[in-house]
Amino acid sequence: MATADLQPGSKVTFTVLKLPAALSLKKTIFRLMRQEPRIQRVLDKLAKGRAKGGNRLKQRGGRMWNSRKVASRVVTLKPGATFTLVYTPHIAPDLKSVEKYLERTKG
C-alpha cells in the first residue's frame, strides 16, 4: 500500500487485516479509525453531551475543579473492521507506519 499514489482530498477505505502486537501501533490504527467523518459526528455529539451535564464539581486545592467524564470509545479495533477517511498528506506517516496491518480497498 503506497501513499504516493493517493491524492489529497480523496476518500480511502481501509480494512484491518490483523492487530499489531505493539500498543503504539494499535493506538495509531485507533486514531485513524476515529478520523472517519461518520465517527467524528458521533464523537462531537457525545462531547457536547458530556460538557453539558454529568460532570463532577469538587474542591481541589482551595478552588473548584470540574472533572469531566471520560470520552466514549465509539470505534472497536478488531480484524475485519473497515473505515473510510479523507486522505490528507499529514496522515501519510501514520499510514506508512501501520501499512502492513491495513488493506486499502476501493472507496
N, C-alpha and C positions, 0 to 999 in steps of 0.2 A: 504494500500500500504506500504509494509515494504521494506526498502532499504537494509536489511540484506541479502536478497536472491539475490541481484544484484551483478554481477561480474564486477570488474573494466575492462574497455575497451569494455563492451557490449553496443550495441545500444538499447536505450529505447525510446518508443514512448508514449507521454502523450497527453491527451485531457483535455482542460479546461472545467470543469463542470459548475462552476459559479464563478463570480467575488467576491473577498473578499471586505468587507467594508473598511478595513484599507488600507491606502495608502502604507504603508511599505510592506504589503503582495502583493499588486498589482505590486510594483516595483520588488519584488523578482521573481514573475512569469515572468515579462517582461524580467528580466536579464537572466532567464533560457531559455526563448524562443530565445533570441539573441545568445545563445551558439550553436544553430544548425549550422552545418558546411556550409550548403547552404546559410544561412543568413550571416554567417561570411564572406564568399567570397564577397557577395554584399556590406557589410559594409566596407570591406577593399578597394574595388574598389572605393566606394564613398569617402572614406577618402583620397585616393590618389588624386582624382579629386579636393577635397576641398583644399588640400595642394598646388596644382599647381596653381590654379587661383581663382579669385573671392574674394580674401581676401582684407581687407581694411587696408592700411598702413597709420597711422596717428601719429602725435606727441603727446606724453604724458609724462609730467614731464621732458621735455627737451630731451627726447630720442624718437626714432622711435619705434612704437608699432604696431605689426601685430595682427589685430583682425580677427580670423578665423571664418568661417561660423559655424553655429550650426549643430551638427550631425543629420543625417536623421533618421527618425523613420520608419524603414522598417517593423517592426512587429506590428500587430494590436492585442491588447489584448481584446478578446471578448469570451463569452461562445461558445464552439464548436471548438475553434482553436486547431489545432493539431501541435505538434512539436516533432522532433526526435533529441536526443542528445546522445553523448557517455558518459556513466556513469563513473565518477571518484569519489573516496572517498571524495574529498574536496567539492563536491556539495551535499553530503548527508545531512548536516544540513539545507541547503536551501530547499531541497526536503521534509524533515521532517516537516518544518515549514508551508509548503503550501499543504501538502498531502491531506487534506480534500477538496481542491478545484481542484485537479487533479485526473484523472483516468489513470492508466497505461494500455496500450493496447499492444497487441503482436507487436513486431517490432524489 
